[in-house]
Structures are given as C-alpha cells and as structure tokens.
Amino acid sequence: MSLLTFFRYRNQSDRSLASSIHNIFGFYPKNIELYKLAFTHKSMSTKTTGYSISNERLEFLGDAVLSTVVAQFLFKKFPTRQEGFMTEMRSKIVSRASLNKLSQKFGFENLINYAKSNEQGKSKSMGGNAFEAFTGALFLDYGYEFAYKIMVNRVIKLHIDLDELEKNETNYKSKLLEWAQRQKRRVVFNQVAVKGVGYDRLYHIQVTIDDKEYGKAADHSIKGAEQLAAEKTWLMMNEQAQQ
C-alpha cells in the first residue's frame, strides 16, 4: 500500500492511526476501520442491532492467527525439535505477559480507545488483547501471508529473544502446586479422557481448584498434558487477578 493511500483517509484521526501503524510495522492499512475497531476496548463499546461493537471479536480471530503464525515460524526455525519443545515455545511467545510487553514496546497504550474513568479500562491485559485484535485486523485487511511476514519480520525477529525464551524453563505444574500449598487450596489434575491408540493416544487433563474447573489440555503424555493444563490455569488466574 503506497503513501498515496495515506491522503485518502477521511480525517486527521484516521491519518494519525495509519501513520502510527506505518511507523511501527511498515505498512499502511487498506481498511482503516478494521484497525480502529482493533483499538476499541470493550469499555468504549457501542451497540448496534443487538451486538456490542468492540475489539473482542477481532481479539478472538487474532489469537488463532497469531498462534498459527508462531507455530509455522517455529516449525521452520527448529526442523529437528520435537512437538513438546515447539508447544512450550509457542506458549511463551503468545502468553498474555509476552503480548502485554510487546504492546508496551509498540506504544499501544496511546492507540487504544478506552474509558479512562473505567477501572476495567485500566486492565493490565488490555494491551495484549489489543495486540491480538490488531493481528486479527491485519489478517482481514491483507490476508494470512502478509500477516505472517509482518509478525515474523517486525515482531518475532526484532522483539522476541528465542535463545532467552528457550533457557527460561517454566514448570507451571510446580508453580501451581507451590501456590496451592501456600494458599491452602486444593488443586487436582483430573484425567478426563484418553483418546486414540498407540502413538496417536492423547491424554486429556482438566485442572480443578477447590472443585472449580480451570485449564484443560491434551498431549501424547500425561506429564505433557498436565503441564499444558497447568499453564492454561496459571494464565487464567493471572488474567483474573489483573482485571
């Protein structure tokens, strides 16, 4: 998209947003409305025909796109590493903490439209959510291949230290059990299903805390499924604490 498009935006607000996106990611939006929506927090949502208009739907889409981008990148980057390693690396890259940090680096707090008087608008996860919504907008605006190039070349390669992530081993099950012991809470890893046979067998684990269901995951080993379920639980707990 050429610079000429910049002058076709309808108003100064659209031009300012387009300019910010270009400065950060190196491209101009084709459909600026998608990006305006991506930076509209739910505290500023409006309703039309019964639907709430905010960045939550784009966040849902962007989460899936970003996960696929990172999975494809890791698959190419580490041709000899096993599934467990790539799963753990992907989880670290797309974790809420990681996305929150990226949004801070990119100055997203200056782009997000949210109710300043609303405590919910000050949630620490707001930036990470907006990053996912931006990814969803980028995918709809330019398609997957372009989104992949932007996320890999402008985000992962420039702002993610893969060597440091690999060294940073995180045993979420241990962290969760240690937390439960300190807080006198009851954590149980329930095996709720086993599907498939032989090498295709998947163990499904559901974490409960004081009988309340939290993270659920599946893996080819019980240990792996427990770690993934523990990570999901840990991230869910952190998000709830930040809201």
Residue pairs with C-beta under 8 A, 6 or more apart in sequence:
1 27
1 28
1 29
1 30
2 28
3 28
5 18
5 28
5 30
6 15
6 18
6 19
6 22
6 28
7 15
9 15
9 18
9 32
14 32
14 36
17 29
17 32
17 35
17 36
17 39
17 111
18 28
18 29
18 32
18 35
20 107
20 110
20 111
21 27
21 28
21 29
21 35
22 28
24 106
24 107
24 154
25 150
25 154
26 150
26 154
27 142
27 146
27 150
29 35
29 137
29 141
30 141
30 142
31 140
31 141
34 58
34 137
34 140
34 141
35 134
35 137
35 141
36 113
37 53
37 54
37 55
37 58
37 133
37 137
38 55
38 58
38 62
38 130
38 133
38 134
38 136
38 137
39 55
39 108
39 111
39 112
39 113
39 130
39 133
39 134
40 53
40 54
40 55
40 112
40 113
41 54
41 55
41 112
41 113
41 114
41 115
41 121
41 126
41 129
41 130
42 52
42 54
42 55
42 56
42 120
43 114
43 115
43 118
43 120
43 121
44 54
44 113
44 114
44 115
44 121
45 52
45 53
45 54
46 52
46 53
47 53
55 129
55 130
55 133
56 129
56 133
57 136
58 132
58 133
58 134
58 136
58 137
58 140
59 129
59 130
59 132
59 133
59 136
60 132
60 136
61 135
61 136
61 139
61 140
62 131
62 132
62 133
62 134
62 135
62 136
62 137
62 138
62 139
63 94
63 132
63 135
63 136
65 135
65 136
65 138
65 139
65 144
65 147
66 94
66 132
66 135
66 151
67 90
67 94
68 144
69 135
69 147
69 148
69 151
69 152
70 90
70 93
70 94
70 151
70 156
71 86
71 90
72 148
73 148
73 151
73 152
73 156
74 81
74 86
74 89
74 90
75 86
77 162
78 85
78 86
78 89
83 220
84 219
84 224
87 219
87 224
87 228
88 170
88 227
89 162
89 165
89 166
91 228
91 231
92 98
92 165
92 168
92 170
93 156
93 160
93 165
95 235
96 125
96 128
96 235
96 238
96 239
97 128
97 238
98 128
98 160
99 127
99 128
99 129
99 131
99 132
100 124
100 125
100 127
100 128
102 127
102 128
102 131
102 155
102 159
103 109
103 127
103 128
103 130
103 131
104 127
105 159
106 131
108 127
108 130
108 131
108 134
109 127
111 130
112 126
112 127
112 130
114 121
114 122
114 126
115 121
120 243
123 242
123 243
124 242
125 239
125 242
125 243
135 147
135 151
138 146
138 147
138 150
138 151
139 147
156 162
170 231
171 227
172 227
172 230
172 231
172 233
172 234
173 189
173 226
173 227
173 230
175 230
175 234
176 187
176 207
176 230
176 233
176 234
177 187
179 185
180 186
180 187
180 209
185 209
185 210
186 209
186 210
186 211
187 207
187 208
187 209
188 207
188 208
189 205
189 206
189 207
189 226
189 229
189 230
190 205
190 206
190 207
190 208
191 203
191 204
191 205
191 222
192 204
192 205
192 206
192 216
193 203
193 204
194 201
194 202
194 203
194 204
195 201
195 202
195 204
195 218
196 202
199 220
201 220
202 218
202 219
202 220
202 225
203 218
203 219
203 220
203 221
203 222
203 224
203 225
204 216
204 217
204 218
204 225
205 216
205 217
205 218
205 219
205 222
205 225
205 226
205 228
205 229
206 213
206 215
206 216
206 229
207 213
207 214
207 215
207 216
207 229
207 230
207 232
207 233
208 214
209 233
214 229
214 232
214 233
214 236
214 237
215 228
215 229
215 230
215 231
215 232
215 233
215 234
215 235
215 236
216 229
216 232
217 225
217 228
217 229
217 231
217 232
218 225
218 228
219 225
219 227
219 228
